[in-house]
Amino acid sequence: MHDISPIRAKSGTNQEGTSAHNRRVMIEALRLNGALSRADLARATQLTKQAVSNIIEDLERDGLVVALDTVRKGRGQPFTPYRLVPEGAFAIGLQIDRHLTRAVVVDLVGNVVARAEANLPLDEPSQGVEIILGLIARVRRELAGISAQSEKRLVGLGVAMPGPFGLKESDDKWMMPAWQQFPLLEALAAGTGLNAGLQNDAAACATAERIVGAAHGVDHAVCLYVGYGIGAGLILNGELYSGGHGNAGEIGMALLSPAGPGSTPLEHRASLASLYQHLGLDPADEHIYERIGALALAEDAKVMGWIEGAAQDLRWSVHLIETIFDPQTVILTSGAPEALARRLLQAMHPLLPSIADRPGRRLPRLQLGTTDPWAIAVGAAAEPISRAFDPRFSAILKAG
């Protein structure tokens, strides 16, 4: 436990008035590394042993941390490892897309403990919200059956839906205009009694990758999300970057040629919506995921033709991401079946030359991340957990 590999952790600070930040640093260190002793935590976070002891006692009292059995190693002092209590906190995540909604409950370490889905009427948010509230009530009942303290330990509701947000009124169906103009967060907060926060679906996917996926412990990563539309979730300096209006990473709207009559946004050519159109499939078909997966596995000629064209456009987008953000890795995530996502990834190689093409790389330039239709809802649920428990350096600046 002590010397096998370096412990991943942010530094705490021994200044006065920063105990809330230090508490978050300790929780994150335990989430990233698993069980650690007080000495491990002090060394990794650069906090005094006394500060670590005080915070551990607080976290134990709050039901967020538990002591494991004392470990004796050779002639050294025995030590007690501590780990997070998964049931110490819960959050609900909600994905809203054009034709469906999914709700999940995750615990403090990102395990999914309840989930449910339902169809939505297209562009009918007042009816849709009633369906969504019923779905949330259902997963809450399921959670209450698992944990008697669940209602006290629910830290919030995270919502993910396609962006961009807050643009001038549009009748572009890609942007779900009726939902954009509906007071969604107010309706959800009133209907659930929970604090609700909104992010775009690519940012939610990046949050999921950061908590339980390929971006776990990576400080600079961009998640390229290929779903009904296309977006990029930006993890910069270990934190999710959302931009001035929550619209950072809307790469699907990037034009593939100079603006003019023939210019086409990336997502109109390389998204799953373009694949459904290419195959003549109804996006509202509840079996569409299985159908696409079977076609990709069988290397259907029409699917392979779409992959070839989409891969060319997505290869360009990886080049653009690398040039602008200089990430350690780009992670391809998707709501598509793994067979399709894997073939798409393969077809994107060889990648275009870029500043990321350097010797001595520890991580691949492009790798496959989560290909789970539930990933966005999981990421949406992870966001309130992150808001409640992850370190934010901006918080220290305010404290100082």
N, C-alpha and C positions, 0 to 999 in steps of 0.2 A: 504493500500500500504506500510506503513512504518514498521509495526511490526508483520504482520501475519506470515511470515516465513523468514528465513535468505536469504539474497540476494547472489546468486552464482556469484562470480567474481574472477578473478585473481587480484593480487596487482599490482598497478602501482608503479612508482618510481619517487621521487621528485628530483633526480639527474639531472644535466644539460645534454643536448644532448640526452634525452630519450623521447622526445615528440612523435615521431612516434610510439614507443612502447605503450605509455600511450593512444594514440588515438585508437590503436587496442584493448587495454584492455577495453576501454569504449564501443566500438562497440560490443565486445563479451558480455559484461555485459547486454547490451540492447537486444542482440539476445537471451541470455539465460533466461532473466527475464521478457521481455516485457517492458512496459513503466516504467521509473524511474525518480525521481526528481534529481536535482543537489546535494541536501543533501544526498540522497540515494547513488548516484554514488560516492560521496566523501568518505562516510563511508565504502562502499563496496570495493573500490579500494585503500583506504588509500592515496589518493591524496588530496592536499589542495583544498579548495573550489575555490580559484582563478584559479588553474590549470584546474579544472573541467570546470569552466565557460569559460575559453579560448578555451578549446577543443570543448565544445558544440557549441560555436559560429563558430568555424572553420567547424565543421561537418554540421551545419545548412547552412553555406555559400556554402558548397560543395554539398548540396542536399542529404545528407546521413541521416540526422536527422531532425525531425520536432517537434515543441512544440504543445502539446495538450492544451485543455482549463484548465485554472487555477482551482485548487481544493481547497475548503475551508472546513476544518475539525474542528469542535468545536471551541475552543478558540485559537488554534495554528495558526501560521503564514500560510497564503495561500501559496501553492506551485504549480509549473508548471511541469507536467510530460513530458518527452521526449520519443519519440519512433523512431525506424529506419524507413526509407522510403524504402519500398520494391523495388521501381523502381530506387533507388539510384545506383544500379549496377546490371549487368547481366553477366552471363557466359554460355558458351556452353559446354555440356558434350557429349562425343562420346563413345559408346561401340562398340568394334569390336570383333566379335566372329567368329567361324569357318564358319557359314553359313549366318550370318546376321549382320546388323549394325543398331544401334539406335542413334539418336541425340536428345538432349533436351536442352532447355534454362531454366535456373533457375534465380530467382531474388536474391536480397541481403539476404533475410530471408529463401531461400530454396524452395519457391513456384515454381512449374513447370508452365511456361507460354507458351511454344510451344514444340511440339515433332513430330518426324517422324521416320519411319523405312523402311528398304529395305533389300532385299536378297543380299548376296555376293557370287561371284563365289569362290569355294573352292580353297585356296592357289594360287590365282591370284591377287596379291596386286596391280599391275599397273592398271588393270581394276577396282579393288575394290576401289582404291583411287578416281577414277573419279566418281564412284557412291556416295562415301562418301562426296566428295566436292559438288555434286549436292544436297545432303541431307542437308548439312550445309547451303548452299545458301537458301534452301527452308525455314528452320526455322528462318534464319535471316530476310527474307522478311516478315514472319509472325510476328516476333518481331517488325519490323519497323512499321507495321500496328497498333501495340499496344502502342508503346512508340516512340514518335518523336525523343527523344534524345538517342535512344538505341545504335547506333553505337559509340557515344562518351562514353557511359557507359559500354561497353563490356570490361571486364577485362582479358579475355583469353579463351583458349580452353583446356579442360581437356580430356585426352584420357585414356580409360581403355581397356585392353585386357589381355588374359591369359598369365601368365608368365610360367617359369622363363625367365628372360632377359639376353642376353649377354653370353650364354653358347657356347661351341664350336659347330661348325656346326653339325646339327642333321637332320636325315630324319624321326624322330619321329613325326607323324602327330598330336599327342597331343599338341605339342609345336608350331604349326603353323609355320613351319620352313621358308617358303617363306616370310611370314610377318616379322619374326624375322630379316631376312637379308635385308629387304627393308628399304630405308631411309624415314621412315614413318613421323616422326616429321618434317623433312625438307620439305617434299612434302606438308604436311598440313599447315605449317606456310607460305610457298610460295603461296599456293592456297587460303588461307583465310586472310592473313595479320595479323593473331593473334599469340600471344605467345602460344605455345603448350607444354604441359607437359604430361608425361606418367606414369601410375601406373598400378599395376596388378588389376584384377577384384575384388579380395577379399578386397584389400585396398580401392577400390572405394566403395564397399558395406559398409565397416566400416565408411567411410567418410559420407555416406548417413545416417547411423544409428546415427552418432555423431551429425549431423545437425538437423535431424527431426525424429529420431527413438528412439529405446530403450537405446542407449548409450548417449543420450542427457544429459549433465551434469554429466556423470560418468567419473572419471579420469582414471580408469584401467579396460578396457574391451577387450575381444577378440571376434571378430565376425567370427564364423565358417561358411564359405560360401560353400553351396552345389549347384553347377551348373553343366555345362557340365563336368567341372573338380571340384576339391576341393581346397580351400585355406583358410587361416586365416588372417584377418585384425587386426592389433595390435594397440590398443589405450593405450599408456603407459604414465603416468603422464600428461594426458589430451591432448597429441599430438599423431598424427599418426606416428608410427615407421616403416620405410621402409627398414632398413638395409643398408649395405655398397653398394649394387648394385641394390637396388629396389626389391630384391627377398625375403625379410623377410615374413614369414608366409606361405611358399610353403609346407604346411603340406600334401597336396595331393601326394607329391612325397615320403613321408615317407614310408619305407618298413614295411610290416606287420609281417615279420618274418626275422630272421638273413639273411644277404645277401647270395645268393646262387641261384641255378637253380630254386627253387620253390618260391623265394621271389616275392611279388607283391606289387606295390605301392597302397596306400589307394584309390586313385581316380579311379583306374581300377576296384574297387569292390563296391564302395559306392557312386559314382557320378551319375548324371542324364544320362551321356553317357552309364554307365553300365546298367541303367534301360532301356534305349532305346534298347540296344542290347538284354537284357533279354526278352523284349516284341516284338522284331523284328520290331521296328518302325524306320522310316527314320528321323534322326535329322533335316534334311532340310524341313520337312513337316511343312507348315505354320500354321497348326491347331494342332500341337503337344501339346501345352500348354492345350488347351481345352480337348483333348483326355485323357491326363494323369489325369487332374482334375476330369473328369467324371469317370475314372476307379478307382481312389482313393476314391471318394465319394461312389461308388458302392461296395467298399471293394473287388475288383477283386482279385481272389486267387493268380494270378501270381504277381500282384503288392504287395499284402500283404506278399508274400514269399520273394520278393526282400527287402521290408522294414525290415523284421526280420533280414536278413543277414547284410544289410547296417547299421542298428542300432547298431549291435554288434561292427562293426568296428569303427563307429563314437563315440560310448561310450568310446572306447579306446583312441580316439583322444582327447576327452574332458579331460580325466584323464591326458594325456600328456601335454595339454595346461595348466591345473591348476597347475601341478607339476613344470613346467618351469617358468610360468609368474605370478602366484599368482594373477589372476584378481579378481575384485569384482564380476564379472558375465561373463559367456560365452553366447553369443547370436547366436542362429542358424538362419542364413539368407539363402535365396535360391531364385533361379530363377524359382522354381517349384510352382505349384498352392498351395494355403494355405491348402487345404484338405490333400495333400500329405505331406507337411512339418509338419503339426500338428500331423499326424499319425506317422511320423518318430520321432518327438520329444517324443511322448508318448512311443514309442517302445524303446527309449534310456534309459528309467527309468526301474528299479532303476540304478542310476549312480554308477560307480565304486568308492570305498572309495578313498579319496585323501586328501591332506592337506587343500582343500577347504571345507571339510565336518566339519564345526565348528559351535558351538552354537552362537546364537545372530547375525546371518546373516541378513542384511537388504535387500539384493537382492537375488533372487534364483540363485543357481549354474548355471542352464541352463534355458534360456527363449527363446521364439520365437520372432524373429525380423521381418524384412520386408520380405514378400514373393511376391515380385512384379518383373516381368521380366524387368521392367524399372529401378530398383533400382541401377544397376551398372552405367547406363548413368547419373542418378541423382547425384550419388556420384562423378562421373567424373567431372560433372559441378560444384559441390560444392568445388572441389579442387582448382580451380583458385580463387574462392571467399575466401576460407580459406587462400591461399597464399597472397592475397591482403589485407586481413582485420583481420586475427587472430593473437593474440599475439604469439611471438616466443622469448623465453628467451635467445636463442643464439644471438638475435639481440641486447639485452642489453649488453651482454658481449663484442660484437664488438664495441658498442657505448662507453663503459666504458674503 
